[in-house]
């Protein structure tokens, strides 16, 4: 096994076992380091031989390939994690990525839907079709619980506590969190379970997953995207949306309704409050109304 292959294998093991990162995050890091490996092998460089100027050239190559500043930053972040690991393992004496600069990224506001647009999407679901009630339950769960798509497809009946009014979710970094479940979500999941899911021939190992395909197997991320894209097309929605749009809408509408930012942080499973703060992008009329209504100088 080459030096690169061995170091990458050990790095992935470290991310999985010691850092406890989610599978998708590990895969993203792995892809980032494989890009660096390709570049360095072409330069006949081993991990221990890399200097800052090599990494700067690597970043220039990424830029020349037309990668956005956001994509470049994500790859650089993965590269920095890799050298941090090598330093930790005493494989290198100095971190060449320490002074590697990140490209400037403007804060991109997330796309979100109005309450009316969400209602239109849900109303567009054909409930006469076998998958109709399932799709309605999926959209209600995404919007009412603010789940990531990976959390939705991995949702299990053993994690739903209807009587207590909560669902248990395993989020990024294997962190568990409890999310309140609304009566509308409970109603749609039970309708789907009692009238559609019960007629499926469920495959072994998939019995506990809530949302299944026609063959009785766990749904994929791609399937959720396809369902949402299809509904957006059906109602002529001129927005590029996916499962995450419902998560953004969940947070946005909670803030508009006056919910506490810390509470939203807990429900979304954000490690940092600064991640949640992007949802304070409310339209100016809402912000103006809030300031006029609540600021002591404006009270008669």
C-alpha positions as CSV (number, residue, x, y, z in Angstrom):
1,X,0.0,0.0,0.0
2,X,1.4,3.4,-1.0
3,X,2.1,6.1,1.5
4,X,-0.9,8.2,0.3
5,X,-3.3,5.3,0.4
6,X,-2.2,4.3,3.9
7,X,-2.4,7.9,5.3
8,X,-5.9,8.4,3.7
9,X,-7.1,5.1,5.1
10,X,-5.9,6.0,8.6
11,X,-7.4,9.5,8.3
12,X,-10.8,8.0,7.4
13,X,-10.5,5.6,10.4
14,X,-9.7,8.6,12.6
15,X,-12.8,10.6,11.4
16,X,-15.0,7.6,11.9
17,X,-13.8,6.2,15.2
18,X,-12.3,9.1,17.1
19,X,-14.3,12.0,15.7
20,X,-17.5,10.1,15.3
21,X,-18.5,12.0,12.1
22,X,-21.4,11.2,9.9
23,X,-20.9,9.0,6.9
24,X,-21.7,11.8,4.4
25,X,-19.2,14.1,6.1
26,X,-16.5,11.5,6.0
27,X,-17.2,10.8,2.3
28,X,-16.9,14.6,1.6
29,X,-13.5,14.7,3.4
30,X,-12.3,11.6,1.6
31,X,-13.2,13.1,-1.8
32,X,-11.3,16.3,-0.9
33,X,-8.1,14.5,0.0
34,X,-8.3,12.3,-3.1
35,X,-8.2,15.5,-5.1
36,X,-5.1,16.6,-3.2
37,X,-3.6,13.1,-3.7
38,X,-4.1,13.3,-7.5
39,X,-2.5,16.7,-7.6
40,X,0.5,15.6,-5.5
41,X,1.1,12.3,-7.3
42,X,1.4,14.3,-10.5
43,X,4.0,16.4,-8.7
44,X,5.7,13.3,-7.3
45,X,5.0,14.5,-3.7
46,X,4.4,12.4,-0.7
47,X,2.2,13.8,2.2
48,X,5.3,14.5,4.3
49,X,7.0,16.5,1.5
50,X,4.1,19.0,1.0
51,X,4.9,22.7,1.6
52,X,2.6,25.7,1.7
53,X,3.5,26.7,-1.8
54,X,2.4,23.3,-3.1
55,X,-1.0,23.8,-1.4
56,X,-1.3,27.3,-2.8
57,X,-0.7,25.9,-6.3
58,X,-3.3,23.3,-5.6
59,X,-5.9,26.0,-4.7
60,X,-5.0,27.9,-7.9
61,X,-5.8,24.7,-9.9
62,X,-9.2,24.4,-8.1
63,X,-9.9,28.1,-9.1
64,X,-8.8,27.4,-12.7
65,X,-11.2,24.5,-12.8
66,X,-14.0,27.0,-12.2
67,X,-14.9,25.8,-8.7
68,X,-16.9,28.3,-6.7
69,X,-15.4,30.0,-3.6
70,X,-17.7,27.9,-1.4
71,X,-16.5,24.6,-3.0
72,X,-12.9,25.7,-2.8
73,X,-13.3,26.6,0.9
74,X,-14.9,23.2,1.6
75,X,-12.0,21.3,0.0
76,X,-9.4,23.5,1.8
77,X,-11.2,22.7,5.1
78,X,-10.9,19.0,4.4
79,X,-7.2,19.4,3.5
80,X,-6.6,21.3,6.8
81,X,-8.3,18.5,8.7
82,X,-6.0,16.0,7.0
83,X,-2.8,17.8,8.0
84,X,-4.1,18.3,11.5
85,X,-4.5,14.5,11.7
86,X,-0.9,13.9,10.3
87,X,0.4,16.4,12.9
88,X,-1.5,14.6,15.6
89,X,0.0,11.2,14.5
90,X,3.5,12.7,14.4
91,X,3.7,11.9,10.7
92,X,4.7,15.5,10.0
93,X,6.5,18.1,12.2
94,X,4.9,21.2,10.8
95,X,1.5,21.8,9.3
96,X,1.9,23.3,5.8
97,X,-1.8,24.2,5.6
98,X,-1.7,26.4,8.7
99,X,-1.2,29.7,6.7
100,X,-3.3,28.5,3.7
101,X,-6.0,31.2,3.2
102,X,-9.7,30.5,2.6
103,X,-11.4,32.2,-0.3
104,X,-13.8,35.0,0.6
105,X,-17.4,33.8,0.7
106,X,-20.4,36.0,0.9
107,X,-23.1,34.6,3.1
108,X,-25.6,32.9,0.8
109,X,-29.1,33.2,2.1
110,X,-31.0,29.9,2.0
111,X,-34.0,29.6,-0.3
112,X,-37.2,29.2,1.7
113,X,-40.9,28.8,0.9
114,X,-43.8,30.9,2.0
115,X,-46.5,29.1,4.0
116,X,-48.8,29.4,0.9
117,X,-46.2,27.7,-1.3
118,X,-45.8,24.8,1.1
119,X,-49.6,24.4,1.2
120,X,-49.7,24.4,-2.6
121,X,-47.0,21.7,-2.8
122,X,-48.8,19.5,-0.3
123,X,-52.2,20.1,-2.0
124,X,-50.6,19.1,-5.3
125,X,-50.0,15.5,-4.0
126,X,-52.3,13.0,-5.7
127,X,-53.7,11.1,-2.7
128,X,-55.4,8.6,-5.1
129,X,-52.0,7.1,-5.8
130,X,-50.4,4.5,-3.6
131,X,-47.5,6.7,-2.6
132,X,-49.7,9.9,-2.1
133,X,-50.2,9.6,1.6
134,X,-46.6,8.6,2.1
135,X,-45.4,11.7,0.2
136,X,-47.8,13.9,2.2
137,X,-46.4,12.5,5.4
138,X,-42.8,13.1,4.2
139,X,-43.4,16.8,3.4
140,X,-45.3,17.4,6.6
141,X,-42.4,15.8,8.6
142,X,-39.7,17.7,6.7
143,X,-41.5,21.0,7.2
144,X,-42.9,20.5,10.8
145,X,-39.7,18.9,12.2
146,X,-37.0,20.7,10.2
147,X,-35.2,17.4,9.5
148,X,-32.2,16.9,7.2
149,X,-32.9,14.5,4.3
150,X,-30.6,11.9,5.8
151,X,-32.5,12.1,9.1
152,X,-35.8,11.7,7.3
153,X,-34.9,8.6,5.4
154,X,-33.4,7.0,8.6
155,X,-36.4,7.9,10.8
156,X,-37.6,4.8,12.6
157,X,-40.8,3.9,14.5
158,X,-38.7,3.1,17.5
159,X,-37.6,6.8,17.5
160,X,-41.2,8.1,17.5
161,X,-43.0,8.8,20.8
162,X,-46.5,10.0,19.8
163,X,-47.8,10.0,23.4
164,X,-44.9,12.2,24.6
165,X,-45.1,14.3,21.4
166,X,-41.5,13.9,20.4
167,X,-39.3,12.2,17.8
168,X,-35.7,11.2,18.5
169,X,-33.2,12.1,15.7
170,X,-29.6,11.0,15.2
171,X,-28.0,14.0,13.5
172,X,-24.5,15.1,12.4
173,X,-21.7,13.6,14.5
174,X,-24.1,11.0,15.9
175,X,-25.7,13.6,18.2
176,X,-29.1,12.7,19.4
177,X,-31.8,15.4,19.7
178,X,-35.5,15.5,20.5
179,X,-37.9,17.4,18.2
180,X,-41.5,18.2,19.1
181,X,-43.9,16.4,16.7
182,X,-47.0,18.3,15.6
183,X,-50.6,16.8,15.5
184,X,-50.5,17.2,11.7
185,X,-47.3,15.0,11.4
186,X,-48.7,12.4,13.7
187,X,-52.0,12.3,11.7
188,X,-50.2,11.9,8.3
189,X,-47.7,9.3,9.6
190,X,-50.5,7.2,11.1
191,X,-52.7,7.6,8.0
192,X,-49.8,6.4,5.8
193,X,-48.9,3.6,8.2
194,X,-52.5,2.3,8.7
195,X,-53.7,2.6,5.1
196,X,-50.7,2.2,2.8
197,X,-47.6,0.9,4.5
198,X,-49.4,-2.0,6.1
199,X,-50.1,-3.4,2.6
200,X,-46.5,-3.4,1.5
201,X,-44.3,-6.5,1.4
202,X,-41.6,-5.2,3.7
203,X,-38.0,-6.4,3.1
204,X,-36.0,-7.9,6.0
205,X,-34.0,-5.3,7.9
206,X,-36.4,-2.5,6.8
207,X,-39.2,-3.2,9.2
208,X,-38.5,-0.3,11.5
209,X,-38.0,2.4,8.9
210,X,-41.0,4.7,8.6
211,X,-40.9,5.7,4.9
212,X,-40.6,2.9,2.4
213,X,-40.7,2.5,-1.4
214,X,-43.1,0.3,-3.3
215,X,-40.7,-2.7,-2.8
216,X,-40.8,-2.3,1.0
217,X,-37.3,-0.9,1.3
218,X,-35.9,2.3,2.9
219,X,-36.2,5.3,0.7
220,X,-33.1,7.0,-0.8
221,X,-32.1,10.6,-0.7
222,X,-32.5,10.8,-4.5
223,X,-36.1,9.6,-4.2
224,X,-37.0,12.5,-1.8
225,X,-35.4,15.0,-4.2
226,X,-37.4,13.5,-7.1
227,X,-40.7,13.7,-5.2
228,X,-40.2,17.4,-4.3
229,X,-38.9,18.4,-7.7
230,X,-41.9,16.7,-9.3
231,X,-44.4,18.6,-7.1
232,X,-42.6,22.0,-7.7
233,X,-42.9,21.4,-11.4
234,X,-46.5,20.4,-11.1
235,X,-47.5,23.8,-9.4
236,X,-45.1,25.8,-11.6
237,X,-42.9,26.9,-8.7
238,X,-40.1,29.0,-10.0
239,X,-37.6,28.2,-7.2
240,X,-34.8,25.6,-7.1
241,X,-35.9,23.6,-4.1
242,X,-35.1,20.3,-2.4
243,X,-35.6,18.6,1.0
244,X,-33.4,21.2,2.7
245,X,-35.7,24.0,1.5
246,X,-38.3,22.7,4.0
247,X,-35.7,22.8,6.8
248,X,-34.9,26.4,5.9
249,X,-38.6,27.2,5.8
250,X,-39.2,25.5,9.2
251,X,-36.5,27.8,10.7
252,X,-37.6,30.9,8.9
253,X,-41.2,30.6,9.9
254,X,-40.4,29.9,13.5
255,X,-38.3,33.0,13.7
256,X,-41.0,35.0,12.0
257,X,-43.4,33.7,14.6
258,X,-41.1,34.9,17.4
259,X,-39.4,31.6,18.4
260,X,-36.2,31.8,20.4
261,X,-33.0,31.4,18.4
262,X,-31.5,29.0,20.9
263,X,-34.6,26.8,20.8
264,X,-34.4,26.7,17.0
265,X,-30.6,25.9,17.2
266,X,-31.5,22.9,19.4
267,X,-34.3,21.7,17.1
268,X,-32.1,22.0,14.0
269,X,-29.1,20.3,15.7
270,X,-26.7,23.1,14.9
271,X,-23.5,22.9,16.9
272,X,-23.1,26.7,16.7
273,X,-25.6,29.5,17.1
274,X,-23.9,31.3,14.2
275,X,-25.2,28.6,11.8
276,X,-28.7,29.3,13.0
277,X,-28.3,33.1,12.7
278,X,-28.4,32.9,8.9
279,X,-32.2,32.4,9.3
280,X,-32.5,36.0,10.7
281,X,-32.5,37.1,7.1
282,X,-36.2,38.0,7.3
283,X,-37.7,40.4,4.9
284,X,-37.3,44.1,5.9
285,X,-41.0,44.6,6.4
286,X,-41.0,41.9,9.1
287,X,-37.9,43.3,10.8
288,X,-39.3,46.9,10.7
289,X,-42.6,45.7,12.2
290,X,-40.8,43.8,14.9
291,X,-38.6,46.9,15.8
292,X,-41.5,49.3,15.7
293,X,-43.6,47.0,17.9
294,X,-41.1,46.1,20.5
295,X,-38.5,48.8,20.9
296,X,-39.2,50.9,24.0
297,X,-38.6,54.2,22.2
298,X,-41.6,53.4,19.9
299,X,-44.1,52.7,22.6
300,X,-46.5,55.5,23.4
